[in-house]
Amino acid sequence: MSEVDDAIASARASWSRISDDRGAVGAARLPTRGRTRRTQTIGKRLTRIAIADVAILIAAMVIGWIVPLGIGGFMLVTALLVAATLLFAVWPAERAPTPERLASVDIKALPRQTERWLEAQRPALPAPAVTLVDRIGVRLETLAPQLARFADDAPEAIEVRKLVGEQLPAFVKDYERVPQALRTTPRNGRTPDAELVAGLSLIEQEIGEMTQRLAQDDLDTLATRGRFLEMKYRDET
């Protein structure tokens, strides 16, 4: 085996270790993912409320300089502040994409859209499956920037869409159609809950393997170029 091959093998081994480390780090931060998303959503709504309320107050001050507002004007401003606060507290409603939408969304947006869809399914899933959904979310975050360089019709993009945009939503929907009373009843040696957990675990692993496959060319190029630089410049010194 040549030194370049050794460098490539070393890079691949390093990527495998990094991937495992990322998985461990991702698992450690899973409990905070939902909290972070909720905090971000609340922060956006509070920002909209603050902007609307400030605009109303500025408008009231400008009008008050021209025409005294009086008690009626004060009550009107108060009503507008309350209305704006209530409106932006619930609007715009963030609706999760549909499975049909996931099947056709731009490949660059697919990981984030799939994560949003999975987030909306959490209430219907058993606790072990919710943990796996969070792990899949971590995998999708890693996968997203890798897809930025692929067109929708690229073989790599088609493979990712098949799993993430089609098979994953269809699998979860199959589970959700099972009556809740039957989800813990064994059938063919396994309950629907267990089937769901096993399937999501396989999907999570496959997304991780996709990430590694998409990174192989970059790792090979990096290792080869690094070895070239060593041969060209270190040997000259």
C-alpha positions as CSV (number, residue, x, y, z in Angstrom):
1,M,0.0,0.0,0.0
2,S,1.4,3.4,-1.0
3,E,1.8,6.3,1.4
4,V,-1.1,8.1,-0.3
5,D,-3.3,5.1,0.3
6,D,-2.2,5.1,3.9
7,A,-3.1,8.7,4.2
8,I,-6.5,8.1,2.7
9,A,-7.1,5.1,5.1
10,S,-6.1,7.3,8.0
11,A,-8.5,10.0,7.0
12,R,-11.3,7.6,6.7
13,A,-10.6,6.2,10.1
14,S,-10.4,9.7,11.5
15,W,-13.8,10.4,10.0
16,S,-15.3,7.3,11.6
17,R,-14.0,8.4,15.0
18,I,-15.3,11.9,14.5
19,S,-18.7,10.6,13.4
20,D,-18.8,8.5,16.6
21,D,-17.8,11.5,18.7
22,R,-20.5,13.6,17.1
23,G,-23.0,10.9,17.8
24,A,-22.0,10.9,21.4
25,V,-22.1,14.7,21.6
26,G,-25.5,14.7,19.8
27,A,-26.9,12.1,22.3
28,A,-25.7,14.3,25.2
29,R,-27.5,17.3,23.9
30,L,-30.7,15.6,22.8
31,P,-32.7,16.7,25.9
32,T,-32.0,20.3,25.0
33,R,-33.0,20.2,21.4
34,G,-36.7,20.5,21.9
35,R,-36.2,23.2,24.5
36,T,-33.9,25.1,22.2
37,R,-36.4,25.0,19.3
38,R,-39.2,26.2,21.6
39,T,-37.0,29.0,23.0
40,Q,-36.2,30.2,19.5
41,T,-39.9,30.1,18.5
42,I,-40.9,32.1,21.6
43,G,-38.0,34.6,21.0
44,K,-39.3,35.3,17.5
45,R,-42.8,35.8,18.7
46,L,-41.7,38.1,21.5
47,T,-39.6,40.1,18.9
48,R,-42.7,40.6,16.7
49,I,-44.8,41.6,19.7
50,A,-42.2,44.2,20.8
51,I,-41.9,45.7,17.3
52,A,-45.7,46.0,17.0
53,D,-46.1,47.5,20.4
54,V,-43.3,50.0,19.9
55,A,-44.8,51.0,16.5
56,I,-48.2,51.5,18.2
57,L,-46.7,53.6,21.0
58,I,-44.7,55.8,18.5
59,A,-47.8,56.3,16.4
60,A,-49.8,57.3,19.5
61,M,-47.1,59.8,20.6
62,V,-47.0,61.4,17.2
63,I,-50.8,61.7,17.1
64,G,-50.8,63.0,20.7
65,W,-48.5,65.8,19.7
66,I,-51.0,66.9,17.1
67,V,-54.4,66.0,18.8
68,P,-54.8,65.3,22.5
69,L,-55.7,61.6,22.8
70,G,-57.8,61.9,26.0
71,I,-59.3,59.0,27.8
72,G,-60.8,57.5,24.6
73,G,-57.5,57.7,22.9
74,F,-55.7,56.0,25.8
75,M,-58.3,53.2,25.8
76,L,-57.9,52.8,22.1
77,V,-54.1,52.6,22.3
78,T,-54.4,50.0,25.2
79,A,-56.8,47.9,23.1
80,L,-54.4,48.0,20.1
81,L,-51.5,46.9,22.3
82,V,-53.5,44.0,23.7
83,A,-54.7,43.0,20.3
84,A,-51.2,43.2,18.8
85,T,-49.8,41.1,21.6
86,L,-52.4,38.4,21.3
87,L,-52.2,38.4,17.5
88,F,-48.4,37.9,17.3
89,A,-48.4,35.5,20.2
90,V,-50.2,32.9,18.0
91,W,-49.5,34.2,14.4
92,P,-48.0,33.1,12.1
93,A,-48.7,29.5,13.0
94,E,-45.7,27.3,12.1
95,R,-47.2,24.4,10.3
96,A,-45.2,21.3,9.6
97,P,-44.8,20.3,6.0
98,T,-46.8,17.4,4.7
99,P,-45.3,14.1,3.6
100,E,-46.3,15.0,0.1
101,R,-44.3,18.2,0.4
102,L,-41.3,16.3,1.7
103,A,-41.3,14.2,-1.4
104,S,-40.9,17.3,-3.7
105,V,-39.1,19.9,-1.6
106,D,-35.7,21.1,-2.7
107,I,-33.0,18.7,-1.6
108,K,-31.1,21.5,0.2
109,A,-34.2,22.1,2.4
110,L,-35.2,18.5,2.8
111,P,-33.2,17.8,6.1
112,R,-34.7,20.8,7.9
113,Q,-38.2,20.2,6.6
114,T,-38.1,16.6,7.6
115,E,-36.9,17.6,11.0
116,R,-39.9,20.0,11.3
117,W,-42.2,17.2,10.2
118,L,-40.8,14.8,12.8
119,E,-41.1,17.4,15.5
120,A,-44.8,17.5,14.8
121,Q,-45.2,13.7,15.1
122,R,-43.6,13.6,18.6
123,P,-46.9,13.6,20.6
124,A,-48.0,10.5,18.8
125,L,-44.8,8.5,19.4
126,P,-43.7,6.4,22.4
127,A,-40.8,7.7,24.5
128,P,-38.1,5.5,23.0
129,A,-39.1,6.6,19.5
130,V,-39.0,10.2,20.6
131,T,-35.4,9.8,21.6
132,L,-34.6,8.3,18.2
133,V,-36.4,11.1,16.5
134,D,-34.1,13.5,18.3
135,R,-31.1,11.4,17.2
136,I,-32.3,11.5,13.6
137,G,-32.6,15.3,13.9
138,V,-28.9,15.5,14.9
139,R,-28.0,13.3,11.9
140,L,-30.1,15.6,9.6
141,E,-28.3,18.7,10.9
142,T,-25.0,17.1,9.9
143,L,-26.3,15.9,6.5
144,A,-27.9,19.3,5.5
145,P,-24.7,21.2,4.5
146,Q,-23.4,18.2,2.5
147,L,-26.5,18.3,0.3
148,A,-25.9,22.0,-0.6
149,R,-23.7,21.1,-3.5
150,F,-26.0,18.5,-5.1
151,A,-28.8,19.1,-7.6
152,D,-32.2,17.5,-7.1
153,D,-31.6,14.9,-9.8
154,A,-28.1,13.9,-8.6
155,P,-27.9,10.2,-7.6
156,E,-26.8,11.1,-4.1
157,A,-29.8,13.5,-3.7
158,I,-32.2,10.9,-5.0
159,E,-30.9,8.3,-2.5
160,V,-31.3,10.7,0.4
161,R,-34.8,11.8,-0.7
162,K,-35.9,8.2,-1.0
163,L,-35.0,7.5,2.6
164,V,-35.5,10.9,4.3
165,G,-38.3,12.3,2.3
166,E,-40.3,9.2,1.4
167,Q,-39.6,6.0,3.4
168,L,-39.2,7.7,6.8
169,P,-42.5,9.7,6.7
170,A,-44.3,6.6,5.3
171,F,-43.0,4.4,8.0
172,V,-44.1,6.8,10.8
173,K,-47.5,7.3,9.2
174,D,-47.9,3.5,9.0
175,Y,-47.4,3.4,12.8
176,E,-49.7,6.2,13.5
177,R,-52.5,4.5,11.6
178,V,-52.4,1.6,14.1
179,P,-55.1,2.0,16.8
180,Q,-53.4,3.2,20.0
181,A,-54.9,0.2,22.0
182,L,-53.0,-2.2,19.7
183,R,-49.6,-0.5,19.7
184,T,-48.4,-2.4,22.7
185,T,-50.0,-5.8,21.6
186,P,-47.4,-8.3,20.3
187,R,-47.9,-9.4,16.8
188,N,-45.5,-11.9,15.2
189,G,-43.3,-11.6,18.3
190,R,-43.0,-7.8,18.3
191,T,-45.3,-5.0,19.3
192,P,-46.0,-2.1,16.9
193,D,-44.1,0.2,19.3
194,A,-41.1,-2.1,19.1
195,E,-41.4,-2.2,15.3
196,L,-41.3,1.6,15.2
197,V,-38.3,1.8,17.4
198,A,-36.4,-0.8,15.5
199,G,-37.2,0.9,12.1
200,L,-36.3,4.4,13.3
201,S,-33.0,3.0,14.7
202,L,-32.2,1.5,11.3
203,I,-33.1,4.8,9.6
204,E,-30.9,6.8,12.0
205,Q,-27.9,4.5,11.3
206,E,-28.5,4.7,7.5
207,I,-28.5,8.5,7.6
208,G,-25.2,8.4,9.5
209,E,-23.8,6.1,6.9
210,M,-25.0,8.3,4.1
211,T,-23.2,11.2,5.7
212,Q,-20.0,9.2,5.7
213,R,-20.4,8.1,2.1
214,L,-21.0,11.7,1.0
215,A,-17.8,12.8,2.8
216,Q,-15.5,10.1,1.4
217,D,-14.6,12.0,-1.8
218,D,-13.7,15.1,0.2
219,L,-11.7,13.0,2.7
220,D,-9.8,11.3,-0.1
221,T,-9.1,14.6,-1.9
222,L,-8.0,16.2,1.4
223,A,-5.6,13.3,2.2
224,T,-4.2,13.2,-1.3
225,R,-3.6,16.9,-1.5
226,G,-2.1,16.9,2.0
227,R,0.3,14.1,1.0
228,F,1.1,16.0,-2.2
229,L,2.0,19.1,-0.3
230,E,4.3,17.1,2.0
231,M,6.1,15.5,-0.9
232,K,6.5,18.8,-2.8
233,Y,7.4,21.2,0.0
234,R,8.7,19.1,2.9
235,D,11.1,17.1,0.7
236,E,12.5,20.4,-0.7
237,T,13.5,21.6,2.8
